[in-house]
Amino acid sequence: MPMLAGIAMMPHGNDVLAPKDEETKRLAELLRWIEKEFSGLDAYVLVTPHNLRMSDHIGVVFA
């Protein structure tokens, strides 16, 4: 029976691909760690806020 193995909230963007400061470098390291942790899973669900941008709110869209 499938079960939830983990969950991760992963901010991203060009800054993470080419970190310019220590805080962003740390974020990039954490994202690589998440990649390794999830790499052995058979399946995963990706939830993304893309396609809708809302300032001051988080939107949940089913489309």
Secondary structure as the mmCIF struct_conf table of DSSP 4:
data_model
#
loop_
_struct_conf.conf_type_id
_struct_conf.id
_struct_conf.beg_label_comp_id
_struct_conf.beg_label_asym_id
_struct_conf.beg_label_seq_id
_struct_conf.end_label_comp_id
_struct_conf.end_label_asym_id
_struct_conf.end_label_seq_id
BEND BEND1 GLY A 13 GLY A 13
HELX_RH_AL_P HELX_RH_AL_P1 ASN A 14 LEU A 17
BEND BEND2 ALA A 18 ALA A 18
BEND BEND3 ASP A 21 ASP A 21
HELX_RH_AL_P HELX_RH_AL_P2 GLU A 22 PHE A 38
TURN_TY1_P TURN_TY1_P1 SER A 39 GLY A 40
BEND BEND4 ASP A 42 ASP A 42
TURN_TY1_P TURN_TY1_P2 HIS A 50 ASN A 51
TURN_TY1_P TURN_TY1_P3 SER A 55 ASP A 56
BEND BEND5 HIS A 57 HIS A 57
#
